[in-house]
Amino acid sequence: MNLVGVLEGLLFIVGDEGITLEQISQILEITKEEAKDLLLKLKENYEKKERGLRIRFLGNAFKLTTKEEHKAYYKKLILTPETNTLSQSALEVLAIIAYNEPITRAEIDAYRGVASDYIIRKLLAKGLIKESGKSSMPGRPNLYKTTHEFLDYFGLATLEDLPKTTKEENNDSNEDLFTSIYKEL
């Protein structure tokens, strides 16, 4: 099996969270030294001029990142009018953040039922959300909240101006759910 390819896939899947040397070692069932060698091999491959990604050690974990020398092109993508509209998914993530901030990516994913890494990165780049610290949860994930640009984009003075949500009342009564409300005659 091509462990370098597997490692590349692992780095892609973990996204912004990154992966530690210990995790790589455990998942691939190899020693830490072998994991380090695989990382170096993959890192050398990414350092080639024709590659757009690189491996960085950030926040005590290895992560795939874009190359800074391509930054101008990434900004163009984000700021072009065609890509400057918000998708339904982006609006969904923004609503989750706005109504529950500060919130972690894992909590956003739990609400949505799907991964939100890409959308969060896009919203961060557009300046509609920002990192607002670290959670006290294990792993100390980033917390996200909306920005003043978010308020401006939607014409809001404060988050209090967001539409109120109606929560369904919990049916915590002792009624049997299978008992009909209609009585037999």
C-alpha positions as CSV (number, residue, x, y, z in Angstrom):
1,M,0.0,0.0,0.0
2,N,1.2,3.5,-0.8
3,L,1.4,5.1,2.7
4,V,2.4,8.5,1.3
5,G,-0.8,8.6,-0.6
6,V,-2.8,7.5,2.5
7,L,-1.0,10.2,4.5
8,E,-1.9,12.8,1.9
9,G,-5.6,11.7,2.2
10,L,-5.5,11.9,5.9
11,L,-4.1,15.5,5.8
12,F,-6.9,16.4,3.4
13,I,-9.6,14.8,5.5
14,V,-8.6,16.4,8.8
15,G,-8.6,19.9,7.2
16,D,-8.0,22.8,9.5
17,E,-7.8,20.6,12.6
18,G,-4.6,19.0,11.4
19,I,-3.1,15.7,12.6
20,T,-0.4,14.9,15.1
21,L,2.6,12.6,14.5
22,E,1.1,10.3,17.2
23,Q,-2.2,10.1,15.3
24,I,-0.4,9.3,12.0
25,S,1.6,6.6,13.7
26,Q,-1.5,5.0,15.2
27,I,-3.6,5.2,12.1
28,L,-1.0,3.9,9.8
29,E,0.3,1.4,12.4
30,I,3.9,2.5,12.0
31,T,6.5,4.0,14.3
32,K,6.8,7.7,14.9
33,E,10.1,7.7,13.0
34,E,8.5,6.0,10.0
35,A,5.6,8.6,10.2
36,K,8.1,11.4,10.3
37,D,9.9,10.0,7.3
38,L,6.6,9.8,5.4
39,L,5.8,13.4,6.3
40,L,9.2,14.6,5.1
41,K,8.8,12.7,1.8
42,L,5.3,14.2,1.2
43,K,6.5,17.6,2.3
44,E,9.4,17.5,-0.2
45,N,6.9,16.7,-2.9
46,Y,4.7,19.6,-2.0
47,E,7.7,22.0,-2.0
48,K,8.1,21.7,-5.7
49,K,7.3,24.9,-7.7
50,E,4.4,23.4,-9.6
51,R,2.5,22.4,-6.4
52,G,-0.1,24.7,-4.9
53,L,-0.1,23.2,-1.4
54,R,2.4,22.7,1.4
55,I,2.5,20.9,4.7
56,R,3.0,23.1,7.7
57,F,3.3,22.3,11.4
58,L,0.8,24.7,13.1
59,G,-0.9,24.5,16.5
60,N,0.9,21.3,17.4
61,A,-0.4,19.5,14.3
62,F,0.5,18.9,10.6
63,K,-1.9,20.6,8.1
64,L,-2.2,21.1,4.4
65,T,-2.1,24.8,3.6
66,T,-1.9,26.9,0.4
67,K,1.3,28.5,-0.6
68,E,1.5,32.2,0.4
69,E,3.1,33.1,-3.0
70,H,-0.3,32.3,-4.6
71,K,-2.3,34.4,-2.2
72,A,-3.3,37.1,-4.8
73,Y,-5.0,34.5,-6.9
74,Y,-7.0,33.1,-3.9
75,K,-8.2,36.6,-3.0
76,K,-9.4,37.1,-6.6
77,L,-11.4,33.9,-6.4
78,I,-13.0,34.9,-3.2
79,L,-13.7,38.5,-4.2
80,T,-15.0,38.0,-7.7
81,P,-18.7,38.9,-8.1
82,E,-19.6,35.4,-9.4
83,T,-18.2,33.8,-6.2
84,N,-19.1,36.6,-3.9
85,T,-22.7,35.5,-3.5
86,L,-23.5,33.3,-0.5
87,S,-24.6,29.7,-1.2
88,Q,-27.5,28.1,0.7
89,S,-24.9,26.2,2.7
90,A,-23.0,29.3,3.6
91,L,-26.2,31.0,4.7
92,E,-27.0,27.9,6.8
93,V,-23.6,28.0,8.5
94,L,-23.8,31.8,9.1
95,A,-27.3,31.3,10.7
96,I,-25.9,28.6,13.0
97,I,-23.0,30.7,14.0
98,A,-25.1,33.9,14.5
99,Y,-27.7,32.2,16.7
100,N,-25.2,30.1,18.7
101,E,-22.0,32.1,18.9
102,P,-19.4,31.4,20.0
103,I,-19.4,27.9,18.4
104,T,-16.9,25.3,17.3
105,R,-16.7,23.8,13.8
106,A,-17.7,20.4,15.3
107,E,-20.8,21.9,16.8
108,I,-21.7,23.5,13.4
109,D,-21.1,20.1,11.7
110,A,-23.4,18.5,14.3
111,Y,-26.2,20.9,13.5
112,R,-25.8,20.5,9.8
113,G,-25.0,16.8,9.7
114,V,-22.2,17.4,7.2
115,A,-18.6,18.8,7.3
116,S,-18.4,22.6,7.1
117,D,-14.6,23.1,6.8
118,Y,-14.7,24.6,3.3
119,I,-17.6,26.9,4.0
120,I,-16.0,28.2,7.3
121,R,-12.8,28.9,5.4
122,K,-14.7,30.8,2.7
123,L,-16.7,32.8,5.4
124,L,-13.4,33.6,7.2
125,A,-11.9,34.8,4.0
126,K,-14.9,37.0,3.2
127,G,-14.7,38.5,6.7
128,L,-18.2,37.5,7.7
129,I,-17.0,35.3,10.6
130,K,-13.9,35.3,12.8
131,E,-12.1,33.1,15.2
132,S,-12.9,34.3,18.7
133,G,-10.8,32.1,20.9
134,K,-10.4,28.5,21.9
135,S,-13.0,26.2,23.4
136,S,-12.3,24.5,26.7
137,M,-13.4,21.2,25.0
138,P,-10.7,18.5,24.5
139,G,-8.4,19.5,21.7
140,R,-9.2,23.2,22.4
141,P,-11.0,23.8,19.0
142,N,-11.4,27.3,17.6
143,L,-14.5,29.2,18.4
144,Y,-16.3,31.2,15.7
145,K,-18.5,34.2,15.8
146,T,-19.9,36.7,13.3
147,T,-18.2,40.0,12.5
148,H,-19.3,43.6,11.9
149,E,-19.0,42.9,8.2
150,F,-21.7,40.2,8.8
151,L,-24.0,42.8,10.4
152,D,-23.3,45.2,7.5
153,Y,-23.9,42.6,4.8
154,F,-27.3,41.8,6.3
155,G,-28.2,45.3,7.3
156,L,-28.3,44.6,11.0
157,A,-27.3,47.0,13.8
158,T,-26.7,44.1,16.3
159,L,-27.3,40.4,16.6
160,E,-30.5,41.3,18.6
161,D,-32.0,42.4,15.2
162,L,-31.9,38.8,13.9
163,P,-35.3,37.3,13.4
164,K,-36.5,35.5,16.4
165,T,-36.7,31.7,16.1
166,T,-39.6,29.6,17.3
167,K,-38.6,26.5,19.0
168,E,-40.9,23.6,18.9
169,E,-42.2,22.9,22.4
170,N,-40.9,19.6,23.8
171,N,-43.6,17.1,24.3
172,D,-42.4,16.1,27.7
173,S,-45.8,15.1,29.0
174,N,-46.4,11.6,30.3
175,E,-48.8,10.9,27.4
176,D,-48.1,7.8,25.4
177,L,-47.1,8.8,21.9
178,F,-49.1,6.0,20.5
179,T,-52.3,6.9,22.3
180,S,-54.7,8.7,20.1
181,I,-56.2,12.0,21.3
182,Y,-59.6,10.7,20.1
183,K,-61.5,8.5,22.6
184,E,-63.4,5.4,21.5
185,L,-67.1,5.7,21.9
